[in-house]
Amino acid sequence: MLAAQIRLQGFVCDKAIGAKKDAKRSRPDYAVWVLNCGNARYRVSRAPDMAAKVDPLR
């Protein structure tokens, strides 16, 4: 689901390998995930009824 959402927002995720919730950055109604793709890693912040905030990681 995260990979599909960032693709809709114009980011490239060739193959979604996995995602892990970032418990330190997450809070109620604002989930933060680290998404591992075949070609990149992203920090994806999601709030209800809003587009995800996507930060490429190195």
N, CA, C and O of each residue as an XYZ file, in Angstrom:
232
protein
N       0.817     -1.181      0.000
C       0.000      0.000      0.000
C       0.870      1.258      0.000
O       0.563      2.211     -0.716
N       1.949      1.281      0.788
C       2.827      2.452      0.809
C       3.505      2.658     -0.536
O       3.603      3.785     -1.020
N       3.971      1.572     -1.139
C       4.640      1.687     -2.437
C       3.686      2.234     -3.487
O       4.073      3.086     -4.286
N       2.463      1.767     -3.498
C       1.477      2.261     -4.463
C       1.200      3.740     -4.238
O       1.049      4.496     -5.198
N       1.133      4.156     -2.991
C       0.849      5.556     -2.694
C       1.981      6.466     -3.156
O       1.717      7.520     -3.734
N       3.236      6.085     -2.915
C       4.317      6.973     -3.344
C       4.467      6.971     -4.863
O       4.874      7.977     -5.445
N       4.143      5.853     -5.507
C       4.166      5.838     -6.981
C       3.147      6.823     -7.544
O       3.431      7.522     -8.517
N       1.967      6.883     -6.938
C       0.944      7.833     -7.384
C       1.404      9.275     -7.204
O       0.938     10.170     -7.911
N       2.308      9.501     -6.270
C       2.831     10.836     -6.019
C       4.081     11.136     -6.843
O       4.689     12.192     -6.672
N       4.478     10.218     -7.740
C       5.575     10.476     -8.664
C       6.930      9.926     -8.268
O       7.919     10.204     -8.946
N       7.013      9.157     -7.194
C       8.284      8.567     -6.781
C       8.424      7.183     -7.400
O       7.427      6.526     -7.701
N       9.670      6.741     -7.589
C       9.938      5.444     -8.205
C      10.212      4.414     -7.115
O      11.086      4.602     -6.269
N       9.462      3.341     -7.149
C       9.687      2.198     -6.258
C       9.543      0.955     -7.130
O       8.442      0.447     -7.340
N      10.704      0.469     -7.642
C      10.681     -0.655     -8.574
C      10.036     -1.895     -7.973
O       9.116     -2.475     -8.551
N      10.525     -2.291     -6.815
C      10.003     -3.490     -6.156
C       9.976     -3.220     -4.658
O      11.019     -2.993     -4.046
N       8.807     -3.243     -4.081
C       8.685     -3.023     -2.639
C       9.222     -4.245     -1.904
O       8.710     -5.352     -2.070
N      10.249     -4.042     -1.098
C      10.871     -5.138     -0.360
C      10.260     -5.267      1.029
O      10.055     -6.376      1.523
N       9.973     -4.138      1.652
C       9.374     -4.181      2.982
C       9.234     -2.790      3.562
O       9.801     -1.824      3.052
N       8.472     -2.706      4.632
C       8.272     -1.435      5.326
C       8.287     -1.699      6.823
O       7.810     -2.730      7.297
N       8.850     -0.739      7.559
C       8.912     -0.859      9.012
C       8.459      0.461      9.617
O       8.902      1.532      9.203
N       7.576      0.370     10.596
C       7.072      1.575     11.251
C       8.173      2.193     12.112
O       8.858      1.492     12.856
N       8.331      3.494     12.004
C       9.296      4.250     12.803
C       8.575      4.716     14.069
O       7.904      5.748     14.066
N       8.718      3.956     15.136
C       7.980      4.230     16.374
C       8.379      5.557     17.008
O       7.548      6.208     17.640
N       9.638      5.970     16.851
C      10.089      7.232     17.448
C       9.446      8.441     16.788
O       9.131      9.419     17.465
N       9.246      8.389     15.481
C       8.701      9.537     14.751
C       7.180      9.499     14.642
O       6.553     10.526     14.383
N       6.589      8.338     14.836
C       5.136      8.208     14.727
C       4.453      8.749     15.971
O       5.030      8.777     17.058
N       3.216      9.175     15.786
C       2.371      9.595     16.900
C       0.926      9.296     16.509
O       0.672      8.931     15.361
N      -0.016      9.438     17.420
C      -1.406      9.127     17.065
C      -1.862      9.928     15.841
O      -1.611     11.130     15.752
N      -2.516      9.273     14.924
C      -3.018      9.865     13.678
C      -1.921     10.396     12.771
O      -2.210     11.194     11.879
N      -0.669      9.982     12.963
C       0.425     10.386     12.082
C       1.469      9.280     12.115
O       2.331      9.250     12.994
N       1.384      8.372     11.151
C       2.279      7.222     11.107
C       3.469      7.520     10.204
O       3.321      8.109      9.133
N       4.647      7.105     10.649
C       5.867      7.277      9.865
C       6.449      5.894      9.616
O       6.633      5.102     10.540
N       6.737      5.617      8.336
C       7.252      4.321      7.919
C       8.543      4.508      7.142
O       8.738      5.539      6.497
N       9.426      3.520      7.198
C      10.595      3.469      6.322
C      10.304      2.366      5.312
O      10.153      1.198      5.668
N      10.230      2.763      4.044
C       9.898      1.845      2.955
C      11.163      1.499      2.189
O      11.866      2.390      1.712
N      11.458      0.208      2.068
C      12.603     -0.259      1.298
C      12.123     -0.770     -0.048
O      11.305     -1.686     -0.131
N      12.650     -0.157     -1.102
C      12.340     -0.581     -2.467
C      13.609     -1.149     -3.089
O      14.693     -1.015     -2.523
N      13.480     -1.776     -4.239
C      14.637     -2.334     -4.916
C      15.658     -1.282     -5.303
O      16.851     -1.575     -5.371
N      15.213     -0.072     -5.555
C      16.100      0.979     -6.042
C      16.319      2.121     -5.057
O      17.185      2.960     -5.304
N      15.579      2.194     -3.955
C      15.680      3.338     -3.046
C      15.044      3.021     -1.698
O      14.363      2.010     -1.532
N      15.286      3.920     -0.732
C      14.623      3.872      0.580
C      13.931      5.205      0.786
O      14.451      6.254      0.406
N      12.754      5.155      1.391
C      11.976      6.368      1.622
C      11.441      6.382      3.043
O      11.129      5.337      3.614
N      11.338      7.586      3.608
C      10.597      7.782      4.855
C       9.241      8.331      4.433
O       9.162      9.385      3.802
N       8.192      7.625      4.776
C       6.841      7.987      4.359
C       6.035      8.349      5.603
O       5.846      7.525      6.498
N       5.565      9.595      5.643
C       4.751     10.078      6.759
C       3.318     10.200      6.277
O       3.047     10.842      5.262
N       2.402      9.582      7.007
C       1.004      9.552      6.584
C       0.088     10.099      7.664
O       0.187      9.734      8.836
N      -0.800     10.977      7.244
C      -1.854     11.503      8.108
C      -3.180     11.228      7.401
O      -3.222     11.201      6.171
N      -4.254     11.024      8.147
C      -5.544     10.726      7.519
C      -5.980     11.822      6.545
O      -5.826     13.011      6.822
N      -6.518     11.409      5.417
C      -7.100     12.297      4.406
C      -6.117     13.309      3.828
O      -6.529     14.378      3.379
N      -4.832     12.989      3.831
C      -3.827     13.876      3.248
C      -2.852     13.049      2.418
O      -2.715     11.842      2.617
N      -2.178     13.718      1.485
C      -1.129     13.045      0.724
C       0.025     12.715      1.668
O       0.252     13.410      2.658
N       0.740     11.659      1.348
C       1.879     11.269      2.173
C       3.039     12.232      1.947
O       3.233     12.744      0.845
N       3.802     12.467      3.002
C       5.049     13.220      2.883
C       6.133     12.181      2.671
O       6.294     11.274      3.487
N       6.880     12.306      1.578
C       7.874     11.307      1.212
C       9.252     11.955      1.204
O       9.473     12.962      0.532
N      10.175     11.366      1.956
C      11.560     11.839      2.001
C      12.470     10.703      1.559
O      12.510      9.661      2.215
N      13.210     10.881      0.448
C      14.185      9.856      0.057
C      15.299      9.766      1.104
O      15.767     10.788      1.604
N      15.716      8.554      1.429
C      16.809      8.322      2.374
C      18.019      7.819      1.606
O      17.888      7.288      0.504
N      19.186      7.988      2.185
C      20.413      7.508      1.529
C      20.842      6.197      2.089
O      21.854      5.644      1.657
